[in-house]
Amino acid sequence: MPDDEREQAGAARSRNAPSVWGDIPPRNPNFTGREGLLRELRERLIQDRGAAVVPRTLHGMGGIGKTSLAVQYVYDRMNEYDLVWWISAERTARISHSLVELAPHLSLPSRDASSAVGEVLQALRTGQPYANWLLVYDNAESPEAIRQFLPSGGPGTVLITSRNPQWTGIARPLEVDVFRREESKLLLSARSAEIGDEDADRLAEALGDLPLAIEQAAAWQAETGMPVAEYLQLLDEKEADLLRDTASPQAQHSVIAAWNISLDQLESASPAAYQLLQTCSFYAPEPIPRSFFGRRPRGSLSPELDAALEDPIRLGQAIRDIGRYSLARFSHRSSSLMMHRLVRAAVMSRMTDGQQPRFRHYAHLLLAASDPNDPDNTRHWERYGSLYPHVVASGAVQSEESWVRNLVVNEVIYLLRWGDYESGLELARTAHETWSQSLGEDHPQTLQVARGLGFLLFTVGRYPEAAALNSAVLEAYRRTMGPEAQDTTDALGNVAIDRRVQGAFGKALELSESVHQQYLRLLGPDDPETLRAAHNLAVSLRLVGDFARARDLDQQTWQSWTLMYGQDYVGTLLTWLGLCVDIRELGDCSLALTYHREIAERIASLLGTDNSLALSSFRHLAIALRKAGEPEEALQTAQQAHAELVRRYGEDNPESMSAALELSTQLRQQGNPAAALSLGTETWHRYEQTYGRRHPHALAAATNLAITYRRLGNAPAARHIGALALKEFTSALGERHPSTLACRANLASDHYALGDAATALDLDTETLRRSREVFGEHHPSALACAANLAMDLRALSRTEEADTLHALALDRLGRALGSAHPMVTHVADRVHRTDCDIDPMPL
């Protein structure tokens, strides 16, 4: 809305809180001064709809008051907004998590820690259901880091705080300096009436007017009543210690010295609180959930900490003691502790070389105690999301504790399932490199995280890296644990995936069969590992065209998953999607569409529409819609799936390429062959670059492209491409594979278009015979081939045979698909041949 309308709306609103109010830090009851900055910030936000609050000069670790200024503005102006949402923006994973938490407040079908980022940003851009919103991105690293998470062009307002002053193109920076001297003195005197004007001036001078240090000193004075002269003497002594013992910048000495005075007092008065603060100093400068301290870690920490962690009353007292000296803030709304990075640095600087690893170890043990140890369970994703930044910041990959390393592995799996592939790759690669050095390349946990890294590399299409790593892991397991061990069997499953990528579908099936049989012997039919092996076996069965056996196996596996873990478990959802594909490829298009709709809606509701599995199910829904005869909805769905996959993962991601291939088919069938040719050619090249020219998926893209060439009147090009593809399909997959049959049917249409009905007849006759053997006489693919064969016969003046075959094919197609299906009306006109597009099966 226009600025004047926004002003009027704000003025007219009653003194109620916004409808949506999320994750705002507690208001600082001692906030002082800054009136001019607050006025200027308001003017910037009204004029520009955005502002970046940055330091005028970089004061090392901060403490200048950027976040405090933003918090104060939010509370001062809260009644002017319908929605206010605070985002900890230091890490992209945390930004995503925060936006996902906003989704339910926008009436979007997302919950838990899934990724509905795109849908949230779109709702904010369109102003539905709230146009007058304020988003605060706190501690953003750089424009590049958060640009993708900004609802650019929306009607609301964006406020950014950052230590980085370079925000040109996103927001006009508002520079924040240290306190004016009068502001420093005002805060000191407000907290302690014992401090006179001259003493306040001396104290502010000693602390450089840095707001955070001034607030801490004021809290100290209010708590202890120590004379200023004595405090300044302590400050000089602490600063001298720092000058002698540390290499920290000169500008930080007085500030850290001020913290050390309070820390000395806390250490003496409340050892448990001080040790808790030491432990928390290794976490990220983001909310630390109180629940981290509510689960008993494996093993003892220290007598003081153990006693506090075992008793909620003592724990609450320790947290209050920390807050009394302004060493951290506790938010009762989010039940979390916030510790400024300056305090973290001060606490760390006090620790001896022996203390730092000890308290880092405590931090790791508390994180491990909060691990649900079930990253495939969507109910735990919110917990893993809150753990992730602290796992990274604390250097958990360096831990010597096996349970901590197990948490790292679980975080990798969570990031994979959640769809944050880049964060997962970074964590998995760091852990693998670290553990290879510290534990050895053959250590079980090194190999365990290597398996996760290999699957992530496969997921993002870095196939050579994945294959090399998976092969090395398999050999390591064979060497250290033997060929019959469970881990060896699991590693063999990853190598089977690599064989699929290489186009060796038959060899992949052999390996998948072997893995499944081995798990049946080792663990029985209902163990989760056996069920995963069964799911992967069905993937290999689909790739060789055995959809009937894949369906039977998927049905059994899905029922077992559901019985043991429920419908919302990741394994259940993956196998359910596979079952939908089986039914679709077996020709029951109506039933398949019903199931595809159900699972797409279920996954979107459970995980959010932007989750990787949701996007995959949406892409498959587009195929099901096309095959069930819903062309308009199919095209719309294909366009949306392609756009979202490219936006999130880029054009070279395997799922993005599959979506592009489907969209090119939809464009051609909806009467836009020129656009289909452009996208289809680009997609074909991507498949060849990714998999190689002879890979069945690249051949599928070539076959579909040949259809487009024929539709555009270039039958010679279509025939040339089709003939080469048929030769390669036959060599790679055999004469009876569904892709080979589809390619042969299309090549017959190329010859027909060139006036060579006799060759078309030979090709179609052989294709129909084999299609009936593979699919059965009533499958839509076999019936399409029969209809095309009838056209060959008619062109060769074999009218009676043509009419009989055409009538049979039309009747069966009508029964299988319904009389209104586009394919049925297409066949009924006796003019157009039916094309056979190939939909590559997932690897």
Disulfide bonds with the S-S distance in Angstrom:
none
